[in-house]
Amino acid sequence: MQGKKSKCLQLAQALGSTIKKYRINVLGKTMSKLADEYELRSGTLCKVEKADGAAKLETIWQIAEAMNIKTSELIKLVEEELGDDFKFMDE
């Protein structure tokens, strides 16, 4: 069970890191500005970026739209952040 928790945390951290990097480096926006412009809750965006719990797919989708990218593109960026050796389930 500990392995699964570790993988969930690793995934949440990669998602948060990816969103933060994209927000800063590509969009050039603060967390508050992005949240305000797209009617996202800044607290929710903050939690996702800090990997404070698992994000719902709905939330990830909304953030991707606010970042003006497809959800699939965001997921691809997260996959790149995690690296090719990341597997959620053990074989």
Secondary structure as GFF3:
##gff-version 3
##sequence-region A 1 91
A	DSSP	alpha_helix	2	21	.	.	.	ID=ss1
A	DSSP	pi_helix	22	27	.	.	.	ID=ss2
A	DSSP	alpha_helix	31	37	.	.	.	ID=ss3
A	DSSP	alpha_helix	42	49	.	.	.	ID=ss4
A	DSSP	alpha_helix	57	66	.	.	.	ID=ss5
A	DSSP	alpha_helix	71	82	.	.	.	ID=ss6
###
